[in-house]
Amino acid sequence: MSLRLELRSAVVDLAVRWTQEARFVEPQVWEFQAFLKREKLAEFQLFGCSSLDIRLLAEDVSKKQELRLLDFQDPRGSAHFVTVDFGDINLGPSMAAELAQALQAEQSLSELRCNISNAHCLAQMGQLSAIELRGNLGEPALEKLAGLLQSSESLKMLRLPSTGISCKGAALLAAGLQQNDFLLELDLHANAIGDQGAAFLAKALEVNPYVLESLDLSDNRLSEAAVPGLQHSFANSFSMAVLRLGEHGSLKKTPSAAVGLEGEPLQPPRDLQRFAVRCHRQGAEILVHDRDPTAELSDMQQDEKELDLVFSVPGLKRHHPVHVALSSRRLKFTAGEVSFDAELLEEIDPLRYDVSCRESTLELSLTKAQPGHWSRLLQ
């Protein structure tokens, strides 16, 4: 439908213009001629929360033909919280320049999710509450992000999964964390920081025990040798509540202090319903689900030692974070916005598993505690 987006957001206005224009990405010297006419941005998504039932919200918006800033409520009680997701399209130099200019004029955007590594554009994101980046990040981009960590009092969540961060990148981010008093969540899963990069981050938590509530280092080529230092820094942190180490397990505790210079605990999230708005050249529509999306087991293969599971996960993308928590008889995971929790009828080895994801599909390989054939899997 034709829907006006009255969000007072320069970035949203820019995204709408991108979808309306017949624009093209900048060709790279290595690209084949057939790929030189790809669309610049076919669509993007907005995410928000509302105290209204989402169907009622959709009906109200449809009648008014308008989506306003007050429709995007903040679960933590601030005036509003608007998320823009540009998907996986790589924002090249000209798009990055336009986005940087829009960010300088931004008034209402809270979170940005995009595939960009332009250092100048990243430097303009300090007023955002949350940033999620995709694609490989080079050293200049990580230097700018480290600078944001040192200067931004707004940034609460920084998610950088599968962005090619190495030990050197971890060192840059760690240096920023040592001077940060506001960041709540740092997601670095599926990178390659290694033991030395983990040591830099552990040192940052030791130097600054009031930064972060959650740190995800899953799938980062960590050996057993890296774990004690991280465990020590986690135990001595005043603010940390969750540390995820992939195959080395997860640590949880109740923090003794909140992140932030004021030392005051955050307000608990309000009970709101999340919604998405798909925006494209023909208009926009609110996406309504009859129920919360759930993961469903779609295939199971096994031999005497291993169990391979395939789950159908609505809305899952390759870049989405996946968190797996195993015990000998329990399987839990969170993939994107979907969670799964089930009791197992036989025992597994909770320290040995492999996980991968692709479009709407999660594959999980488990190791049986005792060799044999399972006739059933779940309670």
One Martini backbone bead per residue (centre of mass of N, CA, C, O) as a GRO file, in nm:
protein
  379
    1MET     BB    1   0.103   0.032   0.010
    2SER     BB    2   0.049   0.368   0.053
    3LEU     BB    3   0.306   0.501   0.276
    4ARG     BB    4   0.373   0.722   0.516
    5LEU     BB    5   0.692   0.833   0.660
    6GLU     BB    6   0.672   0.997   0.981
    7LEU     BB    7   1.002   1.003   1.134
    8ARG     BB    8   1.224   1.221   1.125
    9SER     BB    9   1.432   1.072   0.905
   10ALA     BB   10   1.703   1.088   0.701
   11VAL     BB   11   1.752   0.784   0.648
   12VAL     BB   12   1.469   0.706   0.559
   13ASP     BB   13   1.446   0.909   0.329
   14LEU     BB   14   1.685   0.792   0.171
   15ALA     BB   15   1.575   0.503   0.136
   16VAL     BB   16   1.328   0.583  -0.025
   17ARG     BB   17   1.483   0.711  -0.259
   18TRP     BB   18   1.640   0.460  -0.343
   19THR     BB   19   1.380   0.288  -0.420
   20GLN     BB   20   1.280   0.506  -0.644
   21GLU     BB   21   1.543   0.481  -0.785
   22ALA     BB   22   1.748   0.422  -1.078
   23ARG     BB   23   1.998   0.275  -0.929
   24PHE     BB   24   2.355   0.202  -0.898
   25VAL     BB   25   2.617   0.030  -0.842
   26GLU     BB   26   2.947   0.023  -0.819
   27PRO     BB   27   3.176  -0.086  -1.017
   28GLN     BB   28   3.405  -0.333  -1.028
   29VAL     BB   29   3.690  -0.447  -1.185
   30TRP     BB   30   3.599  -0.765  -1.132
   31GLU     BB   31   3.340  -0.741  -1.269
   32PHE     BB   32   3.095  -0.842  -1.449
   33GLN     BB   33   2.884  -0.715  -1.682
   34ALA     BB   34   2.617  -0.855  -1.564
   35PHE     BB   35   2.659  -0.684  -1.269
   36LEU     BB   36   2.636  -0.357  -1.344
   37LYS     BB   37   2.284  -0.351  -1.298
   38ARG     BB   38   2.227  -0.328  -1.012
   39GLU     BB   39   2.043  -0.248  -0.768
   40LYS     BB   40   2.071  -0.047  -0.506
   41LEU     BB   41   1.759  -0.052  -0.366
   42ALA     BB   42   1.477  -0.243  -0.332
   43GLU     BB   43   1.483  -0.277  -0.006
   44PHE     BB   44   1.353  -0.228   0.332
   45GLN     BB   45   1.356  -0.223   0.698
   46LEU     BB   46   1.141  -0.190   0.974
   47PHE     BB   47   1.166  -0.167   1.337
   48GLY     BB   48   0.934  -0.233   1.615
   49CYS     BB   49   0.721  -0.123   1.890
   50SER     BB   50   0.402  -0.222   2.056
   51SER     BB   51   0.110  -0.206   2.262
   52LEU     BB   52  -0.031  -0.302   2.031
   53ASP     BB   53  -0.183  -0.488   1.837
   54ILE     BB   54  -0.065  -0.550   1.527
   55ARG     BB   55  -0.336  -0.554   1.379
   56LEU     BB   56  -0.433  -0.282   1.486
   57LEU     BB   57  -0.201  -0.120   1.378
   58ALA     BB   58  -0.244  -0.188   1.078
   59GLU     BB   59  -0.528  -0.068   1.061
   60ASP     BB   60  -0.457   0.221   1.148
   61VAL     BB   61  -0.245   0.276   0.928
   62SER     BB   62  -0.430   0.219   0.685
   63LYS     BB   63  -0.627   0.455   0.740
   64LYS     BB   64  -0.396   0.688   0.753
   65GLN     BB   65  -0.144   0.638   0.570
   66GLU     BB   66   0.049   0.629   0.841
   67LEU     BB   67   0.379   0.642   0.990
   68ARG     BB   68   0.486   0.711   1.311
   69LEU     BB   69   0.696   0.769   1.567
   70LEU     BB   70   0.489   0.682   1.800
   71ASP     BB   71   0.476   0.373   1.691
   72PHE     BB   72   0.779   0.361   1.817
   73GLN     BB   73   0.849   0.192   2.085
   74ASP     BB   74   1.024   0.168   2.391
   75PRO     BB   75   1.099  -0.091   2.604
   76ARG     BB   76   1.270   0.121   2.811
   77GLY     BB   77   1.095   0.419   2.795
   78SER     BB   78   1.146   0.583   2.575
   79ALA     BB   79   1.013   0.753   2.321
   80HIS     BB   80   1.187   0.578   2.100
   81PHE     BB   81   1.239   0.294   1.846
   82VAL     BB   82   1.437   0.281   1.548
   83THR     BB   83   1.479   0.044   1.279
   84VAL     BB   84   1.726  -0.009   1.021
   85ASP     BB   85   1.730  -0.239   0.730
   86PHE     BB   86   1.947  -0.310   0.440
   87GLY     BB   87   2.076  -0.569   0.455
   88ASP     BB   88   2.327  -0.718   0.229
   89ILE     BB   89   2.389  -0.477   0.080
   90ASN     BB   90   2.650  -0.309  -0.060
   91LEU     BB   91   2.773  -0.002   0.044
   92GLY     BB   92   2.906   0.210  -0.141
   93PRO     BB   93   3.061   0.509  -0.177
   94SER     BB   94   2.806   0.683  -0.254
   95MET     BB   95   2.618   0.573  -0.036
   96ALA     BB   96   2.800   0.640   0.206
   97ALA     BB   97   2.797   0.946   0.162
   98GLU     BB   98   2.490   0.983   0.195
   99LEU     BB   99   2.467   0.850   0.475
  100ALA     BB  100   2.653   1.042   0.627
  101GLN     BB  101   2.480   1.293   0.579
  102ALA     BB  102   2.223   1.183   0.716
  103LEU     BB  103   2.347   1.132   1.000
  104GLN     BB  104   2.405   1.435   1.061
  105ALA     BB  105   2.067   1.486   1.043
  106GLU     BB  106   1.977   1.304   1.262
  107GLN     BB  107   1.686   1.246   1.506
  108SER     BB  108   1.540   0.920   1.540
  109LEU     BB  109   1.744   0.706   1.511
  110SER     BB  110   1.862   0.400   1.676
  111GLU     BB  111   1.902   0.170   1.444
  112LEU     BB  112   2.165   0.004   1.241
  113ARG     BB  113   2.155  -0.216   0.949
  114CYS     BB  114   2.459  -0.308   0.766
  115ASN     BB  115   2.674  -0.307   0.466
  116ILE     BB  116   2.968  -0.155   0.594
  117SER     BB  117   3.322   0.012   0.573
  118ASN     BB  118   3.306   0.313   0.590
  119ALA     BB  119   3.471   0.526   0.793
  120HIS     BB  120   3.314   0.795   0.767
  121CYS     BB  121   3.035   0.677   0.824
  122LEU     BB  122   3.094   0.547   1.102
  123ALA     BB  123   3.165   0.827   1.242
  124GLN     BB  124   2.835   0.910   1.231
  125MET     BB  125   2.716   0.681   1.465
  126GLY     BB  126   2.724   0.799   1.770
  127GLN     BB  127   2.394   0.851   1.814
  128LEU     BB  128   2.343   0.564   1.835
  129SER     BB  129   2.230   0.267   2.005
  130ALA     BB  130   2.261   0.072   1.742
  131ILE     BB  131   2.489  -0.168   1.577
  132GLU     BB  132   2.488  -0.353   1.257
  133LEU     BB  133   2.734  -0.541   1.087
  134ARG     BB  134   2.839  -0.631   0.752
  135GLY     BB  135   3.093  -0.776   0.649
  136ASN     BB  136   3.403  -0.672   0.591
  137LEU     BB  137   3.641  -0.534   0.820
  138GLY     BB  138   3.866  -0.306   0.832
  139GLU     BB  139   4.092  -0.119   0.996
  140PRO     BB  140   3.958   0.163   0.960
  141ALA     BB  141   3.681   0.077   1.071
  142LEU     BB  142   3.783  -0.018   1.355
  143GLU     BB  143   3.898   0.252   1.439
  144LYS     BB  144   3.626   0.401   1.439
  145LEU     BB  145   3.485   0.218   1.644
  146ALA     BB  146   3.684   0.273   1.872
  147GLY     BB  147   3.617   0.575   1.879
  148LEU     BB  148   3.321   0.543   1.959
  149LEU     BB  149   3.375   0.401   2.231
  150GLN     BB  150   3.523   0.662   2.349
  151SER     BB  151   3.272   0.889   2.278
  152SER     BB  152   3.006   0.743   2.313
  153GLU     BB  153   2.682   0.780   2.500
  154SER     BB  154   2.467   0.598   2.315
  155LEU     BB  155   2.604   0.334   2.274
  156LYS     BB  156   2.483  -0.012   2.351
  157MET     BB  157   2.505  -0.170   2.063
  158LEU     BB  158   2.747  -0.411   1.916
  159ARG     BB  159   2.732  -0.580   1.597
  160LEU     BB  160   3.000  -0.821   1.452
  161PRO     BB  161   2.926  -1.061   1.271
  162SER     BB  162   3.110  -1.192   1.031
  163THR     BB  163   3.370  -0.948   0.981
  164GLY     BB  164   3.685  -1.039   0.997
  165ILE     BB  165   3.799  -1.042   1.283
  166SER     BB  166   4.095  -1.007   1.440
  167CYS     BB  167   4.333  -0.956   1.664
  168LYS     BB  168   4.370  -0.655   1.583
  169GLY     BB  169   4.071  -0.577   1.605
  170ALA     BB  170   4.041  -0.655   1.906
  171ALA     BB  171   4.245  -0.445   2.007
  172LEU     BB  172   4.089  -0.195   1.920
  173LEU     BB  173   3.828  -0.253   2.081
  174ALA     BB  174   3.962  -0.278   2.359
  175ALA     BB  175   4.060   0.014   2.375
  176GLY     BB  176   3.770   0.133   2.374
  177LEU     BB  177   3.658  -0.016   2.631
  178GLN     BB  178   3.847   0.121   2.846
  179GLN     BB  179   3.668   0.412   2.768
  180ASN     BB  180   3.386   0.283   2.849
  181ASP     BB  181   3.033   0.351   2.999
  182PHE     BB  182   2.775   0.226   2.789
  183LEU     BB  183   2.817  -0.051   2.688
  184LEU     BB  184   2.628  -0.362   2.679
  185GLU     BB  185   2.681  -0.490   2.380
  186LEU     BB  186   2.902  -0.753   2.235
  187ASP     BB  187   2.925  -0.891   1.899
  188LEU     BB  188   3.183  -1.149   1.780
  189HIS     BB  189   3.079  -1.372   1.628
  190ALA     BB  190   3.236  -1.538   1.378
  191ASN     BB  191   3.546  -1.503   1.400
  192ALA     BB  192   3.932  -1.440   1.440
  193ILE     BB  193   4.082  -1.362   1.726
  194GLY     BB  194   4.171  -1.557   1.921
  195ASP     BB  195   4.369  -1.571   2.198
  196GLN     BB  196   4.486  -1.281   2.178
  197GLY     BB  197   4.219  -1.131   2.145
  198ALA     BB  198   4.099  -1.234   2.412
  199ALA     BB  199   4.317  -1.099   2.590
  200PHE     BB  200   4.243  -0.808   2.524
  201LEU     BB  201   3.950  -0.824   2.633
  202ALA     BB  202   4.016  -0.915   2.920
  203LYS     BB  203   4.180  -0.660   2.987
  204ALA     BB  204   3.950  -0.457   2.948
  205LEU     BB  205   3.772  -0.575   3.181
  206GLU     BB  206   3.987  -0.521   3.398
  207VAL     BB  207   4.021  -0.212   3.362
  208ASN     BB  208   3.689  -0.216   3.291
  209PRO     BB  209   3.432  -0.330   3.508
  210TYR     BB  210   3.184  -0.125   3.368
  211VAL     BB  211   3.172  -0.293   3.102
  212LEU     BB  212   2.930  -0.461   3.005
  213GLU     BB  213   2.688  -0.744   2.993
  214SER     BB  214   2.759  -0.857   2.693
  215LEU     BB  215   2.961  -1.135   2.547
  216ASP     BB  216   3.045  -1.259   2.213
  217LEU     BB  217   3.288  -1.546   2.131
  218SER     BB  218   3.186  -1.726   1.931
  219ASP     BB  219   3.357  -1.863   1.692
  220ASN     BB  220   3.708  -1.773   1.748
  221ARG     BB  221   3.944  -1.974   1.784
  222LEU     BB  222   3.943  -2.102   2.069
  223SER     BB  223   4.117  -2.215   2.327
  224GLU     BB  224   4.160  -2.334   2.643
  225ALA     BB  225   4.374  -2.107   2.718
  226ALA     BB  226   4.160  -1.858   2.700
  227VAL     BB  227   3.947  -1.905   2.932
  228PRO     BB  228   4.059  -1.816   3.217
  229GLY     BB  229   4.087  -1.510   3.156
  230LEU     BB  230   3.785  -1.464   3.097
  231GLN     BB  231   3.673  -1.572   3.362
  232HIS     BB  232   3.816  -1.369   3.546
  233SER     BB  233   3.698  -1.107   3.423
  234PHE     BB  234   3.403  -1.185   3.465
  235ALA     BB  235   3.408  -1.224   3.779
  236ASN     BB  236   3.528  -0.907   3.819
  237SER     BB  237   3.286  -0.792   3.704
  238PHE     BB  238   3.022  -0.562   3.771
  239SER     BB  239   2.836  -0.592   3.481
  240MET     BB  240   2.850  -0.874   3.400
  241ALA     BB  241   2.623  -1.155   3.277
  242VAL     BB  242   2.739  -1.247   2.981
  243LEU     BB  243   2.938  -1.529   2.843
  244ARG     BB  244   3.028  -1.635   2.515
  245LEU     BB  245   3.219  -1.954   2.402
  246GLY     BB  246   3.073  -2.179   2.279
  247GLU     BB  247   3.234  -2.476   2.319
  248HIS     BB  248   3.309  -2.345   2.621
  249GLY     BB  249   3.057  -2.199   2.681
  250SER     BB  250   2.863  -2.035   2.944
  251LEU     BB  251   2.829  -1.731   3.134
  252LYS     BB  252   2.651  -1.652   3.446
  253LYS     BB  253   2.532  -1.349   3.619
  254THR     BB  254   2.490  -1.116   3.872
  255PRO     BB  255   2.523  -0.801   3.873
  256SER     BB  256   2.653  -0.528   4.085
  257ALA     BB  257   2.635  -0.335   3.827
  258ALA     BB  258   2.578  -0.081   3.611
  259VAL     BB  259   2.590   0.061   3.321
  260GLY     BB  260   2.733   0.364   3.385
  261LEU     BB  261   2.798   0.656   3.549
  262GLU     BB  262   2.543   0.646   3.750
  263GLY     BB  263   2.470   0.338   3.847
  264GLU     BB  264   2.190   0.276   3.723
  265PRO     BB  265   1.945   0.086   3.661
  266LEU     BB  266   1.768  -0.045   3.431
  267GLN     BB  267   1.486  -0.055   3.281
  268PRO     BB  268   1.256  -0.265   3.223
  269PRO     BB  269   1.112  -0.416   2.985
  270ARG     BB  270   0.845  -0.388   2.800
  271ASP     BB  271   0.533  -0.523   2.696
  272LEU     BB  272   0.594  -0.572   2.363
  273GLN     BB  273   0.535  -0.565   2.018
  274ARG     BB  274   0.673  -0.674   1.734
  275PHE     BB  275   0.760  -0.511   1.417
  276ALA     BB  276   0.735  -0.491   1.055
  277VAL     BB  277   0.857  -0.295   0.764
  278ARG     BB  278   0.805  -0.308   0.424
  279CYS     BB  279   1.015  -0.139   0.187
  280HIS     BB  280   0.931  -0.009  -0.142
  281ARG     BB  281   0.848   0.107  -0.451
  282GLN     BB  282   0.525   0.046  -0.400
  283GLY     BB  283   0.578   0.067  -0.074
  284ALA     BB  284   0.410  -0.043   0.233
  285GLU     BB  285   0.419  -0.300   0.505
  286ILE     BB  286   0.291  -0.471   0.762
  287LEU     BB  287   0.407  -0.741   0.946
  288VAL     BB  288   0.199  -1.023   1.020
  289HIS     BB  289   0.160  -1.256   1.286
  290ASP     BB  290  -0.018  -1.508   1.435
  291ARG     BB  291   0.267  -1.593   1.554
  292ASP     BB  292   0.534  -1.685   1.685
  293PRO     BB  293   0.817  -1.786   1.573
  294THR     BB  294   0.929  -2.124   1.494
  295ALA     BB  295   1.110  -2.402   1.533
  296GLU     BB  296   1.159  -2.686   1.303
  297LEU     BB  297   1.196  -3.014   1.255
  298SER     BB  298   1.298  -3.149   0.924
  299ASP     BB  299   1.571  -3.321   0.998
  300MET     BB  300   1.732  -3.658   1.049
  301GLN     BB  301   2.067  -3.775   1.105
  302GLN     BB  302   2.244  -4.097   1.169
  303ASP     BB  303   2.478  -4.259   1.369
  304GLU     BB  304   2.662  -4.398   1.619
  305LYS     BB  305   2.786  -4.085   1.699
  306GLU     BB  306   2.589  -3.897   1.527
  307LEU     BB  307   2.375  -3.592   1.507
  308ASP     BB  308   2.173  -3.457   1.243
  309LEU     BB  309   2.021  -3.134   1.229
  310VAL     BB  310   1.720  -2.979   1.082
  311PHE     BB  311   1.599  -2.644   1.078
  312SER     BB  312   1.316  -2.444   1.061
  313VAL     BB  313   1.367  -2.077   1.031
  314PRO     BB  314   1.205  -1.805   1.039
  315GLY     BB  315   1.399  -1.539   0.897
  316LEU     BB  316   1.669  -1.658   0.855
  317LYS     BB  317   2.007  -1.552   0.838
  318ARG     BB  318   2.341  -1.580   0.790
  319HIS     BB  319   2.408  -1.322   0.993
  320HIS     BB  320   2.271  -1.434   1.225
  321PRO     BB  321   2.257  -1.502   1.542
  322VAL     BB  322   2.388  -1.800   1.722
  323HIS     BB  323   2.269  -1.974   2.017
  324VAL     BB  324   2.414  -2.242   2.209
  325ALA     BB  325   2.265  -2.474   2.458
  326LEU     BB  326   2.409  -2.748   2.642
  327SER     BB  327   2.323  -3.062   2.761
  328SER     BB  328   2.288  -3.393   2.796
  329ARG     BB  329   1.935  -3.338   2.779
  330ARG     BB  330   1.962  -3.042   2.633
  331LEU     BB  331   1.811  -2.814   2.388
  332LYS     BB  332   1.935  -2.482   2.300
  333PHE     BB  333   1.823  -2.201   2.088
  334THR     BB  334   1.920  -1.894   1.910
  335ALA     BB  335   1.773  -1.758   1.598
  336GLY     BB  336   1.752  -1.459   1.588
  337GLU     BB  337   1.398  -1.453   1.679
  338VAL     BB  338   1.443  -1.763   1.753
  339SER     BB  339   1.338  -2.033   1.968
  340PHE     BB  340   1.474  -2.339   2.130
  341ASP     BB  341   1.328  -2.609   2.346
  342ALA     BB  342   1.456  -2.937   2.457
  343GLU     BB  343   1.426  -3.263   2.541
  344LEU     BB  344   1.626  -3.542   2.565
  345LEU     BB  345   1.632  -3.904   2.541
  346GLU     BB  346   1.939  -3.868   2.511
  347GLU     BB  347   2.279  -3.851   2.530
  348ILE     BB  348   2.517  -3.589   2.515
  349ASP     BB  349   2.788  -3.388   2.415
  350PRO     BB  350   2.806  -3.051   2.512
  351LEU     BB  351   3.113  -2.988   2.377
  352ARG     BB  352   3.008  -3.128   2.093
  353TYR     BB  353   2.962  -2.906   1.815
  354ASP     BB  354   2.782  -2.797   1.515
  355VAL     BB  355   2.711  -2.481   1.338
  356SER     BB  356   2.473  -2.365   1.086
  357CYS     BB  357   2.359  -2.109   0.844
  358ARG     BB  358   2.073  -2.019   0.646
  359GLU     BB  359   1.808  -1.974   0.471
  360SER     BB  360   1.580  -2.079   0.707
  361THR     BB  361   1.842  -2.255   0.818
  362LEU     BB  362   1.945  -2.502   1.065
  363GLU     BB  363   2.254  -2.669   1.151
  364LEU     BB  364   2.305  -2.960   1.373
  365SER     BB  365   2.585  -3.120   1.536
  366LEU     BB  366   2.594  -3.412   1.734
  367THR     BB  367   2.728  -3.592   2.016
  368LYS     BB  368   2.728  -3.892   2.143
  369ALA     BB  369   2.779  -4.044   2.445
  370GLN     BB  370   2.650  -4.309   2.313
  371PRO     BB  371   2.651  -4.547   2.114
  372GLY     BB  372   2.379  -4.539   1.874
  373HIS     BB  373   2.030  -4.568   1.820
  374TRP     BB  374   1.767  -4.336   1.755
  375SER     BB  375   1.418  -4.327   1.750
  376ARG     BB  376   1.421  -4.069   1.932
  377LEU     BB  377   1.462  -3.726   2.044
  378LEU     BB  378   1.202  -3.589   2.175
  379GLN     BB  379   0.959  -3.503   2.417
   0.00000   0.00000   0.00000
